C-alpha cells in the first residue's frame, strides 16, 4: 500500500508539472484553478522538505528548480519571488472598489504607521510565483532602509545600514523597524486616491543571491489619535462589490464600513485584525474627510486559528496631539 501511494504521488507530480497540456487543462478544470494551484505548491513543498539540498546556495532546493525547469546551478536565475507583509489573520485581496484596495499590502501600498521614536517588529512572507514555498537554510534577503528608517535583526541595534536577514523554511522573515525620536512628521493629505508608494519612505528588499528586488515595506510618519467607533456590516450575497471580490477567489468576504463624520480636513486610517488580543493591527486604507464609508474585501487566513475580523478607524495628524 505504501509503495502504491508513493507511485501515485509521483504520478500526480508528473501530471501537474510535466504532463501533456491537454491533460493538465483537464485536471485543472475538474479541480478548479485555485485548488489545482494549491495542490501544485503542496507538492513542491513536500519535495523540498524531502530533498533540501541547494547546490547554488540561492535558497531554493535543487529539486524544486529542476521540477520547475530552472537551472539548479545558477544562483542568478530569478524565480519570481515577492515579499508580502504578514497580516494578522487576513490574506491578500486586491479589490477593485473605489475606496479601499490592496488589503494585505502585497506591494505594501498602504504603509505601516510609525510615530517618531517608535520601534516595531515587522513580519513578512517570501512567496514564490505567488504561492507558499519551502526554502533551504541558505535563503537570505538583503534589506536597505531609506531615511529616516532604521533596521535591525530582532532585538538588535537599529542602524541605517543594509542588513542580511535569514528566511525560515516556510518563508517567514522578521526584522525590527524603528524611526528616530527627532524624525520630522511631514504634512500630507491622505484624501482619495491614496498617495502612491513612491510618496513614502521604504525598506527595499532584495534576494541576496540574485541581487533582484523582491519587494518593499513602506512606512509613514504620523501622530495617531484614539480610534473612533465604526459600524461593520457583512455584504449581501448579491452585492456587486462581493461579486467582484469572488472573481478573484470564492473564499473572499467583504464588508461595508461606516464611521462618524470626521473633523474638518481630518485624516484617518482604517485598520483590521483577526488577532484576538487586539495587539496587532494592519492599516488597509488611508482616507480623508469627507469620506465616511467604504467597502473592504478580504480572505480569511485558514493556516492557523484566528478570531473573527475586526476593523477600526484611527484619526492621524501631522502635529503632535496633546496627551
Secondary structure, 3 states (H helix, E strand, C coil): CHHHHHHHHHHHHHHHHHCCHHHHHHHHHHHCHHHHHHHHHHHHHHHHHHCCCCCCCCCCCHHHHHHCCCCCCCCCCCCCEEEEECCCCEECCCCCCCCCCCCCCCCCCCCEEECCCCEEEEEEEEEECCECCCCCCCCEEEEEECCCEEEECCCCCCECCCEEEECCCCCEEEEEEEECCCCCCCCCCCCCCCCCHHHCEEEEEEECCCCEEEEEEEEEECEEEEEECEEEEECCCCCHHHHHHHCCCCCEEEEEEEECCCCCCCEEEEEEECCCCCCCCEEEEEEECCCCEEEEEEEECCCCCCCCCEEEEEEEECCCCCC
